[in-house]
């Protein structure tokens, strides 16, 4: 029998100056119980899945026992929250256990979310109810399957204690994995304190960890900023292409590594409407679906402003020259976003390239979708089914959605467009099936899984949903309910943060 080996940590963030974090052990819990272990991710991180599922692994995921080599800490940062400046935030309910080197050679953080009070808890208990942990597990792993950069769930455990919000709720802890947890707000924290030394130290660290190609640039900080902007442009384009609404795009929720983070009040849009908002705290629609590109642009402006003291490394550096350099970088975002978005839309429409005239075709479709209040996901999936009329699809979603008469002129125009495209029908349809998933984490299904777990300790609904979402493009009639939009009595119109 092979020996069960605990993880091997290689912690770099803890070697930064002490003002970047507070050393903090997670709180212990009375009775940890495993909900789910992400075996595939564990193997990718060189963690023995047997260890993770063992008593020691469960204790580590609950915060009851630090693995050998872990150096747990809570990081400090600031941020703009719904446009308002908060000079000090930080990990108020999370601790970073340490870093692991994956099989791909990339460094990953292992963080416990819901692990108790820290110096940055601002009066909170630092705990997490079960519902937000399950929601984040479902959503982030669904995003992985959709090929969207995201933090991930290594595992989730119950704590055996109640967490009190409006009422008592069972507690849980999520093991979250990210390429790093450094945020726009991390830079803002030091910029607000005019700590130029810390800004340079953090930039050097980011370049080494995430943007090594920037180190060879004549201006490494500018090269880093350009790379961050490009990653965010691509990420937001991917969100828009699948109807994902983050819900709380504060600057402390934008990771500089380019991964999606914080699945509190997020949701996937059903009926297409750019004004769609689910977050219970987004009273004015600041973070509505249609606003996400402009908000990302705004957030990146705050990052550029934070970098002003170090962005111009020339001998003739002035405040004006730094602003000019930063502004030029930020001005590139709209075009970068549009190029990334059109590249994805090309795939959703079944085209080999996106031509200027295709924008009118696409916008016309969106306009009709909004007027008819059709389901965003099913509409594009049905279009994929219609893209190859030479084959018969035995597993069609036609009974869930089909285009009505008002779409016929548009469909005729689209068919003429793809008829002039060099791709074969089979290539086109394969491309479209990947770009147009049939399964997304619909709000009512997520809530169904949470309710079953909260009320009766039944995690089978949660596990089944996670398994279905792992293959978003592979439709089977037996899984029809997972593709169906919510009925009127099932609709979940508001989503909530877990704090």
N, C-alpha and C positions, 0 to 999 in steps of 0.2 A: 504493500500500500504506500503510495507516494505521500511525502510530507506536505502538510498544508502550510503554505508560506504566506506571511503577512505582507502587505504592500511595502514597496521601497520608495521612500520619499526623497526628494531632492529640492529643498525649499530655497527659493531665491528672494521672494518678497520680504521675508523676515530679515534679510541681510541689508535691506534699505534702512535709512535713518529712522530712529524710533518715532519721529513725528508723523510718519506715514501710517501708523497703526497703534493699537494697544494689544499687548499680549492678553489673551482671554481664553480661558477654558470653557467649553460648553457646559451647560447645566446638566445634571444627571436627572434621569426620569425613573419612576418607580417600577414600571413593568413593560419593557420594550417588546414589541412583537412585529415580526416582519410582515409587510404588506406585499412587496414585490422587489425582486432583485434583478437588475439589468445585466444578465449574464454576458451578453455580447459586448456591452460597453466595458464591463469589468475585464474581459479578456483583452480588449483593445488597449486598456490602460495598464496591462501587465499585472492585474490583480487576480489572484486565484479565486475563481467563483466559489469554490468550496469554502475558502476562508471567509468570503463575504457573507455566505449563508450560514456560517457557523456562529456559535455563541459570541465569539470574539468580534466577528464582523458585524453582527447585529448590535452589539454593545457600542461599537465604533460609530455606526450609523445613528444610534440614539444619542450619542454624546456621553455615554457612561464610561467609556474607556478610550483613551487616546492610543491609536496604533503606534508601534515603535517608529520613531523618526518624525512623527507629526509635531508641529510647532504651531499651535492654534493661536489665531489672532483675529481681531476685528479691525477692518480698514476704515480710515476716515475719508470723507469726501464732503462736498457741498452740492448745490444744485439749484436750478430754476425749476420750481414746481408749479405747473399751470401758469408759467410766466413770472411768478413771484420768486424773488431771490431768498434762499435760505443759506446762510453762511456756514453752517455746520450740520451735516447729516452723519452718515457713516453706517456701518453694519449694525443696525439696532436689534436685529433678531437673527443674526447669522455669524458663524465663525468659520474662518478658513483653516482647515486641518493642515493643509500643506499642498505640495505639488508632486505630480507623478509624471514620468516620461512615458508616453504611449509607444506602441509598436511602430507608429509613424515617425517617431523621433520628436514629436511635438510635446511641449510642456503643458500640463493641464492642472487647474485648481480643483481640489476636492473641498467643497464647502458644505457645512450643515446649515440648513435654513429652518428656523423655528427652534433654535437650540438655546434660547434663554437670553436673559438680560446682558447687555454690554454697556460700556461707558457711553455709547451713542443711542441708547434706547429711548431717551427723552421721556421717561416716565412710563414707557410701555413694559409689558412683561417679557417681550422677546420670544414669546411662544407662537406656535401656529396651530390653528384648528385643523382637523383632518381634511375638510373640504378644499381649502387652498392648496394643500399638498397634492391631493389627487388631481385637482385641476391642472396644476403645473406639470405633473408627470404626464398626463394625457396630452396636453397641448404641446409641450416641448418635444416629446417623442414623435408626435404626429408631424411636427415641422421637420424633424430629421428625415422622415420618410418622404416628405415633399421636397427634399434637397434644399432646404433653407437654413442658412447658418444660425445656430441656436445653442444656448446652454442646454445641458442634458440632465436626465435623471439617472443616477447610478443605482438608486434604491430608495425605498420609503419604509418607514416604520411607525407604528403606533407607540404611544408613550405610556399608556395606562393611567393617564391623568386627564382631568377636564381643563379646558381653556375657556375663560369667561369673556364673552363679548356682550352682545345683547342678552345672551343666554349661555348656559354651560354647553360646551361642545367637546367631543373627544379630541385629544391632542395628537399631533404627529410631527415627524421631522423628515425633511427631504434631503437626500444627498445630491447636491447639485454640482455638475462638472462644467467648467468653462475653460477656454484657452487662457483667459484671465478675467478678473473682475474689475479691472481698471476702467473708469468711466470718464465721460466729459467732466462730470462733477469733481473727479479727483484732481484734474488740472485746475479747475476753477477754485478749489479750496486753497491751493497754494498761491495762485495768482491774486486772490483777494487779500492775502496776507503779504503780498509783495515779496514772497519768498522765491527769488529768482534761482537761488541755488537748488531748491527742491524741484522747481520746474525743470531745470536742466538735468538733474539726477533722474527724475521720472521719465523724461524724454529719452535719455540714454538707455534706460531700462526697457522702455517700450520698443525702441529701435532694435535692441539686441534680441528681445523676446519675440516680437511680431513683425518687424520690418527691417530685417538685416540688410536688405538691398539699399536702404536709405543711408546706411553708414558710409557708403562709398560716394555719396553725392557731395557736391560742393557745399550744399546747405542741407545737412541731415534733418534738421527739424522741419524745414519746409517740405522735404521729400516725405517725411513721416505724415505731415498734415495732408498732403496730396493723396497719399495712399489710404488714409483714414476716410477722406471724402469719397474716394472711388468705391471703397468697400460699403460705405453707408448708402451710396447711390444705388448700388446693386441690390443691397438688402431691402431697401424700401420698395424698389421696383418689384422684387419678389413678393413682398407683402401685398402690394396692390394687385398683383396678377392672380392671387387666390382669394381675395376678399378678406384678408386678415386685418383686424382692427386691434391695435395694441392697447389703446385705452388710457395709457398713462405715460406719454412720451416726454417725461421730464428729463433734464440733462443728466440726472443721476441714474437714469435707466437707459443710457446709450453707452454701450461698451465700445471701447476704442479698438478692440480686436475685430469688431464687425459682426458679433453674434447677437441674436435676439435674446433679451433678458426681461424678466419680470412678467409672469403670466397671471397677474392678479385680475384686473377687470377686462381682460382681453376677450375677444370673441371672433367668430367667423360670420360674415354677413350672409344672409340668405337672400331675401329680395333685394335686387340691386338698387342702391340709393347712395350717392356720394355723401349725403348728410348723416348717414347711419352712425349712431353712438350707442354704446351699451353701458359704458362705465357709469356707475352711480354717482361718482364724484366729478364727472365732466359735465357740469351744469350748463355751460355755454357752448358745448360742441367744439371746443378748441382742438381736440384730438379725434375728430370725426374722420371717417375713412378717407374722404376726399381731401382732407387737410394734411395728411401724413407726409407727403413730399415736402410741403412748405415748412412744416414743423421741423423736419429733419434738417432742412437748410438753415433754419433759425438756430437750432441746437449747435450746428457746426460753426455758425458765426460766433457763438459763445466760446467754443473751443478755440477758434482762431484768435479771439480777443484775449483769452487766457495765455496764449503762446506769444503775444506781442513782445514781451521783454526779451525773448530768446530767439525770435524767428529771423531776425536780420543779423547775420554773423559777419557782415562786411566791415571793413575798417571805417567806412563813412556812415555807419548805422545811425539813424535818427528815429524819433517816434513816427514821423511822417513816412519814412521809407519802410518801417516795419508794417504800418497800416496798409501801405500800397501792396506790399508782398502778400500779406494775409488776405486782402480784398480780392486780389487776382486769383488766389487759390479758391476762395469761397465762390467766386463768380462762375467757376467751372461746374458747380454742382448741378444746376438745372439741365445742362446738356448731357452730363454724365448719366443723370437719372433717366432722361428721355431715351438715350441710346440703349441703356440697359432694359428699360421697360419695353421699347419697341422690339428688341431682340426676343423677349419672352412672348410678346403678343404675336410676333411672327409665328412662333411655334404653336400658340393657341389657335391661330387661324389656319394653320396647315401650309404655311408659305416657306419657301427656301430663303427668301430675303424680304425685308420690309421696305417697300417703296414709299415715296412721299404721298402718293395717292391712296395708299392703304390706310393712312391715318383717318381720312374721311370715312372710309368703309367701316373702320373699327368704331369710330365715334358715333356713327349712325346706328350701329348695333347697340351700343351702350344706351343711347337715347331711347331706342325702342324697348330695351329691357327695363329701363326706369319707368317708362310710361305704363308698360304692361305688368310691372311689379313681378317679374319672373325671377326664379331662383338663379343666382349667379353661377353656382357650381354646376347645376344640372343643365343649364342652357348651353354652356360650353361643352359639357360632356356629350350632350345630344348632337351638337355640331360635329364633334369628332366621329360619332357613329355615322353621320351622313356624308363624311368625307370620302368614303370609298364605296361606291354603289355597285361595285363588281362582286362584293362579298356579302354574305348573309350573316348578320350578327345574331347568334342564338341567345346572348345574354344582354339584351338591350334594356335601356332605362325608359323606353318609350311610354310605358304605362305610368311612369312618374312625371315625365315632362316630354312634350313635343311642341314644335313651333306651330302657332295658329296662323290664320290667314294674313294677319297684318305683317308677318315676317316674310311672306312669300316673295315680294319684290327684292328684299334684301338678300334672301337666300339665292335668288337667281343671279344677282350681281356677284355674290361671293363665289358661286359655282363657275361663273365666267372667269373670275380672277384665278381660281385654282386650276382651271383648265389650261391656262397659259403659263402655269408654273412647271418647271422641269421635273419636279419630283414625281415618282410613280404614286398611284393611289395607295398602295400598301405602305410605302415609306411615309407618306403624308399621314395616314391614319395612325401608324405606330408613333410618330412624333406627337400627334395631337392627343393620343391617349395618355402619354406621359405628362404633357403640359396641362391636361384637363382632367384632374382626378375626379373620381366619383364619390369617394369617402373623405369627409372633412370632420373635425370635431364639432359637431353641431351642438348648440347650447343645451338643448333639451336632453341630448344623450349624455353630455357631461354631467348635467344636474341629476339625471337618473342614476348614474354611477355613484355620485356623491351621496345622494339620499339613501340608496341601498346600504352603503357602508356606514353612514352615520346612524341610521335608525335600527339596523339589525346586524351590523358587523359583517354584511355580505359583500365581499370583494370580488365575487365572480363577475358581476356586471362591469366593474372597472376593468378587470383583466380581459374580458371579452372585447371591450371597446378598444383597449390598447392594442390588442392583437389584430383587429380589423383595420385599424388606422395605420398599422405597419405596412400595409399593402394598399395604398390609396387608389391605385389605378386598376386594380384587379377586381372587376365586378363579378359577383356570383348571385344568382337569384335567391339563394338561401340567406344572403346578407342584405336583402332589400331594405329592411327597416333602418339600417345604418345609413342608407342613401336618401331616405325620405326627409323632406323639410318638416319642421314642427307643425302639428295641427294647432288650431287656434287655442285649444286648452293646454297645449304643451309649451307654448312660447315662453321663453325666458328673455325678457326685454331689458333686464338690468343685471350687470355683473359687478362684483365687489372686490375690493382689496382685502387681504387677509389680516390686516393689522387691526 
